Amino acid sequence: DQQVKQNSPSLSVQEGRISILNCDYTNSMFDYFLWYKKYPAEGPTFLISISSIKDKNEDGRFTVFLNKSAKHLSLHIVPSQPGDSAVYFCAALFRDTDKLIFGTGTRLQVFP
Amino acid sequence: DSGVTQTPKHLITATGQRVTLRCSPRSGDLSVYWYQQSLDQGLQFLIQYYNGEERAKGNILERFSAQQFPDLHSELNLSSLELGDSALYFCASSVDGGRPQHFGDGTRLSIL
């Protein structure tokens, strides 16, 4: 049973435009969410996170939005750059645990 | 560079064999986590150690075991290997609290 879902396996965006990556979850007991970026032959790199008590968190070009009623979060990248081309994983945590539950990832390609 | 070191980067072996994967956490991190990523899948949590003690267990097979040593490095032992064990194995570490976890570049295990 996939508790964290990324339904779009891939996304292609033009440089300078906005990239929106989506993630849905099924368990309302998740209390913390993270986004990781992964380049080929490297491990996932932490990007940005959000607590369930917030609905938005921003860090430079990256913003994460959380809609608890819809059990949905999204990662916005503005403006998109070619170096953003990677696989993006959404992950979730239950309160008082460190066991990350990952989605299957979305491959983002930013073209010139 | 996340500061988490995994060795070896690649491992090729045969069914029925046993292998050991090694992880050195970031300096100061007490928690070590192991994840498995099979083809086109998200990362699946296997096990967590904190300061030498097992703290949480995921879907780790009985053929797999892990430990964390006094110097805080960790080893994941995989025995009686099967073709389906071919995957990327990632180690992550964190200061206690797990948010966020920082990942190594993984060990790619290929079973022939």
Interface residues (C-beta under 8 A of the other chain):
Chain A: V4 Y32 L34 Y36 A41 E42 G43 P44 T45 F46 S49 F89 A91 L93 T97 D98 K99 L100 I101 F102 G103 T104 G105
Chain B: S2 V4 Q6 S31 Y33 Y35 D40 Q41 G42 L43 Q44 F45 Q48 R55 A56 G58 F90 A92 S94 G97 G98 R99 P100 Q101 H102 F103 G104 D105 G106
